[in-house]
Amino acid sequence: MKPLHVLAGPCAVENLEVTSTVASEVKRVCDKLGLRFHIKASYRKANRTRLDSFHGIGDQEALEVLAQIKQDLGVGIVTDIHLPEEADQAAEVADVLQIPAFLCRQTDLLLAAAQTGRIVNIKKGQFMSPDSMKYAADKIRESGNDQVWLTERGTMHGYGDLVVDMRGLVEMRRFAPVFMDLTHSLQQPNQASGVTGGRPELISAMARAAVAAGVDGVFIETHPDPSQALSDGANMLPLNELESLLTMLKSLHEWRQQNA
């Protein structure tokens, strides 16, 4: 039986203390439950709505934080890249290079990520159909790298909301392993304040639906106090709720495999 795979951590590297606290708890819970996992944290946030939004603590400092956590905890790391020239530097630390949804069609970026030999996790653009993600996955494979994942994070629904079509999870699994982003898919972008909102109270419902649909793993941004998070706090899972959520999802994932 194949265990559920978890990509989880804070949205961004805020400092060593917060990132390490979250990573340690993710590792504890996943080890306890026997789940495969990687720690996720962005070393830079490039796609901000407002200029005064948090962009990061500095690329080198943030990558050093991730490297320290990798060394201390012996965990795999997922982080985003936004430009082709970032790929090699990020790959020195990261085991998985993540392509943000807005950039999933950027050929030069996909090829640069593929050529590092790392796993490439491509988030489905909010403007993309599930079947069109085949071509993004093909770009990685045609570059000589068979390690590609796809992540669903919702489709734009009007100007300020997202909707998830569960049929797409099944469709995309024809092309690659599929993860469900349980937190970004519940965002409410383009709010009048210039700060993205969210519906974190729906994380559990979204998670149950996605795992029942047969995803290979889940993506979760989590924080000890989402109200104080420097990025995307409005749709994050409180860290103290992680164990109960993953315990439930493990059981559902195992039941589904046994009854598929």
C-alpha positions as CSV (number, residue, x, y, z in Angstrom):
1,M,0.0,0.0,0.0
2,K,1.4,3.4,-1.0
3,P,1.3,6.0,1.8
4,L,-0.1,9.4,1.3
5,H,2.6,12.0,0.5
6,V,2.6,15.3,2.4
7,L,4.2,18.6,1.3
8,A,3.9,20.9,4.2
9,G,5.4,23.9,5.9
10,P,5.1,27.7,6.2
11,C,4.4,29.7,3.1
12,A,7.7,31.5,3.3
13,V,10.9,31.3,5.3
14,E,10.3,34.0,7.9
15,N,13.3,33.1,10.1
16,L,15.0,30.0,11.4
17,E,12.9,29.7,14.6
18,V,9.4,29.6,12.9
19,T,10.6,27.5,9.9
20,S,12.3,25.0,12.2
21,T,9.3,24.8,14.6
22,V,6.9,24.0,11.7
23,A,9.3,21.6,10.0
24,S,9.9,19.7,13.3
25,E,6.2,19.3,13.9
26,V,5.5,18.1,10.3
27,K,8.3,15.6,10.6
28,R,7.0,14.4,14.0
29,V,3.5,13.9,12.8
30,C,4.4,12.3,9.5
31,D,6.9,9.9,11.1
32,K,4.3,8.9,13.7
33,L,1.7,8.2,11.0
34,G,4.2,6.6,8.6
35,L,3.6,9.2,5.8
36,R,6.1,10.2,3.2
37,F,6.8,14.0,3.4
38,H,8.8,16.9,2.3
39,I,9.1,20.3,4.1
40,K,7.8,23.2,2.0
41,A,8.9,26.8,2.4
42,S,9.5,29.5,-0.2
43,Y,12.8,31.3,0.1
44,R,11.4,34.2,-1.9
45,K,7.8,35.3,-2.6
46,A,7.9,37.0,-6.0
47,N,4.1,37.0,-6.9
48,R,2.8,39.5,-4.4
49,T,-0.2,41.7,-5.0
50,R,1.3,44.8,-3.3
51,L,4.8,46.2,-3.3
52,D,4.8,46.4,0.5
53,S,3.9,42.7,0.9
54,F,6.5,40.4,2.4
55,H,8.9,39.1,-0.2
56,G,11.4,37.3,1.9
57,I,14.4,37.8,4.3
58,G,16.9,37.6,1.4
59,D,17.6,34.7,-1.0
60,Q,20.9,33.6,0.5
61,E,19.8,33.9,4.1
62,A,16.5,32.0,3.4
63,L,18.3,29.2,1.5
64,E,20.8,28.9,4.5
65,V,17.8,28.5,6.8
66,L,16.5,25.6,4.6
67,A,19.9,24.0,4.4
68,Q,20.2,24.1,8.2
69,I,16.8,22.5,8.7
70,K,17.6,19.9,6.1
71,Q,20.8,19.1,8.0
72,D,19.3,19.2,11.5
73,L,16.2,17.1,10.7
74,G,17.3,15.0,7.8
75,V,14.3,16.0,5.7
76,G,13.7,16.7,2.0
77,I,12.9,20.3,1.0
78,V,10.5,21.9,-1.5
79,T,10.9,25.5,-2.6
80,D,9.7,27.7,-5.4
81,I,11.7,29.2,-8.2
82,H,10.6,32.1,-10.4
83,L,13.4,32.6,-13.0
84,P,15.6,30.1,-14.9
85,E,18.7,31.5,-13.3
86,E,17.4,30.6,-9.8
87,A,17.2,26.8,-10.6
88,D,20.8,25.8,-9.9
89,Q,21.2,27.8,-6.7
90,A,17.9,26.5,-5.3
91,A,18.7,22.9,-6.3
92,E,21.8,23.0,-4.1
93,V,19.3,22.9,-1.1
94,A,16.0,21.7,-2.5
95,D,15.0,18.2,-3.4
96,V,11.9,19.4,-5.2
97,L,11.8,22.6,-7.3
98,Q,8.3,24.0,-7.4
99,I,6.9,26.0,-10.3
100,P,4.3,28.6,-9.2
101,A,0.9,28.3,-10.9
102,F,1.2,31.7,-12.7
103,L,4.5,30.4,-14.3
104,C,3.5,26.9,-15.3
105,R,3.7,27.7,-19.1
106,Q,7.1,29.3,-18.9
107,T,9.2,27.0,-21.0
108,D,12.6,28.4,-20.1
109,L,11.8,28.0,-16.4
110,L,10.5,24.5,-16.7
111,L,13.6,23.4,-18.7
112,A,16.0,25.0,-16.2
113,A,14.3,23.2,-13.3
114,A,14.3,19.9,-15.2
115,Q,18.0,20.1,-16.1
116,T,18.9,20.2,-12.4
117,G,17.8,16.6,-12.0
118,R,15.6,17.5,-9.1
119,I,11.9,16.5,-8.9
120,V,9.8,19.3,-10.5
121,N,6.4,20.0,-9.0
122,I,4.3,22.1,-11.3
123,K,1.3,23.9,-9.9
124,K,-1.6,24.1,-12.3
125,G,-2.3,27.6,-13.4
126,Q,-5.6,29.1,-12.2
127,F,-6.2,29.8,-15.9
128,M,-5.4,26.2,-17.1
129,S,-7.6,23.2,-17.8
130,P,-6.5,20.0,-16.2
131,D,-5.8,18.2,-19.5
132,S,-3.6,21.1,-20.7
133,M,-1.1,20.3,-17.9
134,K,0.0,17.3,-19.9
135,Y,2.1,19.6,-22.0
136,A,3.8,21.1,-19.0
137,A,4.7,17.6,-17.7
138,D,5.9,16.7,-21.2
139,K,8.4,19.6,-21.2
140,I,10.1,18.1,-18.1
141,R,10.2,14.6,-19.5
142,E,11.4,15.7,-22.9
143,S,14.3,17.4,-21.1
144,G,15.4,14.0,-19.8
145,N,13.9,14.2,-16.4
146,D,11.1,11.8,-15.5
147,Q,10.6,13.2,-12.0
148,V,7.5,15.4,-12.4
149,W,4.5,16.1,-10.2
150,L,1.4,18.2,-10.7
151,T,-0.4,20.1,-8.1
152,E,-4.0,21.4,-8.3
153,R,-4.6,24.7,-6.6
154,G,-7.9,25.8,-8.0
155,T,-9.3,27.7,-11.0
156,M,-10.4,31.3,-11.1
157,H,-14.1,31.7,-10.5
158,G,-15.0,35.3,-11.3
159,Y,-12.5,38.0,-10.1
160,G,-12.0,37.1,-6.5
161,D,-12.6,33.4,-5.8
162,L,-11.4,30.0,-6.8
163,V,-13.2,26.7,-7.4
164,V,-11.8,23.1,-7.6
165,D,-13.1,20.7,-10.2
166,M,-12.5,17.3,-8.7
167,R,-12.6,15.7,-12.1
168,G,-9.3,17.4,-12.8
169,L,-7.6,15.4,-10.1
170,V,-8.4,12.2,-12.0
171,E,-7.6,13.7,-15.3
172,M,-4.1,14.9,-14.3
173,R,-3.2,11.6,-12.7
174,R,-3.0,10.2,-16.3
175,F,0.1,12.4,-16.8
176,A,1.9,12.4,-13.4
177,P,1.4,12.0,-9.6
178,V,-1.0,14.6,-8.4
179,F,-1.1,16.6,-5.2
180,M,-4.0,18.7,-3.9
181,D,-3.1,22.1,-2.5
182,L,-5.5,22.3,0.4
183,T,-4.7,25.9,1.3
184,H,-4.1,28.0,-1.8
185,S,-7.2,26.4,-3.4
186,L,-9.2,28.1,-0.7
187,Q,-7.7,31.6,-1.3
188,Q,-9.9,34.5,-2.2
189,P,-7.4,36.6,-4.4
190,N,-7.7,40.1,-5.6
191,Q,-9.4,41.5,-2.6
192,A,-10.0,45.3,-2.4
193,S,-7.4,45.6,0.3
194,G,-4.7,44.1,-1.9
195,V,-4.3,41.3,0.6
196,T,-5.5,37.8,-0.4
197,G,-8.3,36.4,1.8
198,G,-9.2,32.7,2.3
199,R,-11.5,30.1,3.7
200,P,-9.3,27.9,6.0
201,E,-12.4,26.5,7.7
202,L,-13.0,24.4,4.5
203,I,-9.5,22.8,4.5
204,S,-10.8,19.6,6.1
205,A,-13.7,19.3,3.6
206,M,-11.4,19.9,0.7
207,A,-8.9,17.4,2.0
208,R,-11.5,14.7,2.4
209,A,-12.9,15.2,-1.1
210,A,-9.4,15.2,-2.7
211,V,-8.1,12.1,-1.0
212,A,-11.4,10.3,-1.7
213,A,-10.8,11.3,-5.4
214,G,-7.5,9.5,-5.3
215,V,-4.7,12.1,-5.1
216,D,-1.2,10.9,-4.4
217,G,-0.5,13.5,-1.8
218,V,-1.6,16.8,-0.2
219,F,0.1,20.2,0.0
220,I,-0.5,22.2,3.2
221,E,0.8,25.5,4.3
222,T,0.8,25.6,8.1
223,H,2.0,28.0,10.8
224,P,2.0,28.2,14.6
225,D,-0.2,31.3,14.4
226,P,-1.6,32.0,11.0
227,S,-2.8,35.5,12.0
228,Q,0.9,36.4,12.5
229,A,2.2,34.7,9.3
230,L,4.1,37.1,7.0
231,S,2.6,35.5,3.9
232,D,-0.8,33.9,3.1
233,G,-1.9,33.6,6.7
234,A,-5.5,34.0,5.7
235,N,-5.7,30.5,4.2
236,M,-3.2,28.6,6.4
237,L,-3.8,25.6,8.7
238,P,-3.0,26.2,12.3
239,L,-0.1,24.0,13.2
240,N,-1.8,22.4,16.2
241,E,-4.5,21.0,13.8
242,L,-2.1,19.2,11.5
243,E,-2.0,15.9,13.3
244,S,-5.7,15.4,13.5
245,L,-6.1,16.3,9.8
246,L,-3.4,14.0,8.6
247,T,-4.6,11.1,10.9
248,M,-8.0,11.4,9.2
249,L,-6.5,11.6,5.7
250,K,-4.3,8.6,6.3
251,S,-7.3,6.5,7.2
252,L,-9.3,7.7,4.2
253,H,-6.3,7.2,1.8
254,E,-5.8,3.6,3.0
255,W,-9.5,2.8,2.8
256,R,-9.7,4.1,-0.7
257,Q,-6.7,2.0,-1.8
258,Q,-8.2,-1.1,-0.2
259,N,-11.6,-0.5,-2.0
260,A,-10.4,0.9,-5.3
